[in-house]
């Protein structure tokens, strides 16, 4: 397995598709509009790029198919006693080794940016969309609420 940084239009489409593949049999999941996800990662539309940075990756299996995704963020506006970065847009097959690989990859990226801690899942932007981890109450969320399979609690 390997991490692949999102750089091309095809990468961006694959980043969006991973979630659809994971939730294909989950009647509660509401697919976000692609444009709403992409705006988070667009420096011209997301003001948080003025004070921070983010990147995102696909987790590729041995056959070079995407089986997970994640993004990591640094927002230098938020001053905390311990420099803290964030991760979000986490999606992964139900496999602890693969999830840990992605989380460790983000941890290293954040350490390289001077961060000493990692929060997540969060969004690189306002706190009104895609924050948190569902651990109870797996029913249809409101649009913009984070939703995940029950096994994510164990992966984190």
C-alpha positions in Angstrom: 0.0 0.0 0.0 1.1 3.6 -0.5 -0.2 7.1 -0.1 -0.8 9.2 -3.2 -1.0 13.0 -3.0 -4.0 14.6 -4.8 -2.7 16.7 -7.6 -4.7 16.1 -10.8 -8.4 16.2 -11.8 -8.4 12.4 -11.9 -7.0 12.3 -8.4 -9.7 14.7 -7.2 -12.4 12.5 -8.8 -10.9 9.4 -7.1 -10.8 11.2 -3.8 -14.5 11.9 -4.1 -15.3 8.4 -5.3 -13.6 6.6 -2.4 -16.4 7.6 -0.1 -19.1 6.4 -2.5 -17.3 3.0 -2.7 -17.2 2.7 1.1 -20.8 3.7 1.6 -22.3 1.9 -1.3 -24.5 -0.3 0.9 -25.2 2.2 3.7 -28.7 3.7 3.3 -28.0 6.4 5.9 -25.1 8.0 4.1 -25.9 11.2 2.2 -23.3 11.9 -0.5 -22.0 15.5 -0.2 -22.0 17.6 -3.4 -18.6 17.3 -5.0 -18.4 21.1 -5.2 -18.8 21.5 -1.5 -16.0 19.1 -0.8 -13.8 20.6 -3.5 -14.3 24.2 -2.1 -12.6 23.1 1.1 -9.4 22.4 -0.9 -9.6 25.4 -3.2 -7.3 28.3 -2.1 -9.4 30.7 -4.0 -12.6 29.7 -2.1 -11.3 28.7 1.3 -10.0 31.7 3.3 -8.1 29.4 5.7 -5.4 29.0 3.1 -4.3 32.5 4.0 -3.2 31.3 7.5 -2.6 27.7 6.9 -2.1 24.8 4.5 -3.6 21.4 3.8 -3.0 18.5 1.5 -4.9 15.3 0.9 -4.1 11.8 -0.2 -5.5 8.5 -1.4 -4.5 5.3 0.1 -3.7 2.9 -2.7 -3.8 -0.9 -2.3 -1.2 -3.2 -3.8 -3.2 -3.3 -7.1 -3.0 0.6 -7.2 -6.8 1.0 -6.4 -7.9 3.7 -3.9 -9.2 2.1 -0.7 -9.0 5.1 1.6 -8.5 8.9 1.7 -7.6 11.5 4.2 -6.5 15.2 4.4 -4.2 17.0 6.9 -4.4 20.6 7.9 -2.4 23.3 9.6 -4.1 26.5 10.6 -1.6 28.9 12.1 -4.4 31.3 13.2 -5.4 28.9 16.0 -2.8 29.4 18.7 -2.8 26.6 21.3 -0.4 25.8 24.0 0.6 22.7 22.0 0.9 23.3 18.2 -2.0 21.2 16.9 -2.8 20.2 13.3 -5.9 18.4 12.1 -7.0 15.6 9.9 -10.3 15.0 8.2 -12.2 13.7 5.2 -11.0 10.3 6.5 -12.5 7.3 4.7 -11.1 3.8 4.9 -12.0 0.2 4.4 -12.4 -1.8 7.6 -8.8 -2.6 8.2 -6.8 -1.3 11.2 -3.4 -1.7 9.5 -4.5 0.5 6.6 -6.2 3.1 8.8 -3.1 3.3 11.0 -0.9 3.7 8.0 -2.9 6.7 6.8 -3.1 8.2 10.3 0.6 7.7 10.8 1.3 9.3 7.5 -0.7 12.4 8.5 1.1 12.5 11.8 4.4 12.6 10.1 3.3 15.3 7.7 2.0 17.4 10.6 5.2 16.9 12.6 7.2 18.1 9.6 5.1 21.3 9.7 6.0 21.8 13.4 2.8 20.3 14.9 3.0 18.4 18.2 -0.6 17.1 18.3 -3.3 16.0 15.8 -7.1 16.6 16.1 -9.7 14.9 14.0 -11.8 14.3 12.2 -12.2 18.0 11.5 -12.5 20.2 8.4 -10.0 22.8 7.1 -12.5 25.6 7.5 -15.5 26.7 9.4 -16.8 24.3 12.1 -20.2 24.1 10.4 -19.6 21.0 8.2 -17.9 17.7 8.4 -16.6 17.7 11.9 -16.5 14.8 14.3 -16.9 11.1 14.5 -20.2 9.4 14.9 -20.0 6.8 17.7 -23.7 6.4 18.4 -26.9 7.2 16.5 -26.2 5.8 13.1 -29.1 7.4 11.2 -29.4 9.7 8.3 -27.4 12.9 9.1 -28.3 16.4 8.1 -26.5 17.7 5.1 -22.9 18.7 6.1 -22.8 16.6 9.2 -20.0 14.1 9.3 -21.1 10.5 9.0 -19.1 7.3 9.1 -19.5 3.6 9.5 -19.6 2.2 13.0 -16.2 0.6 12.6 -14.4 4.0 12.3 -14.6 4.3 16.1 -12.3 1.3 16.4 -10.0 2.5 13.6 -9.4 5.8 15.3 
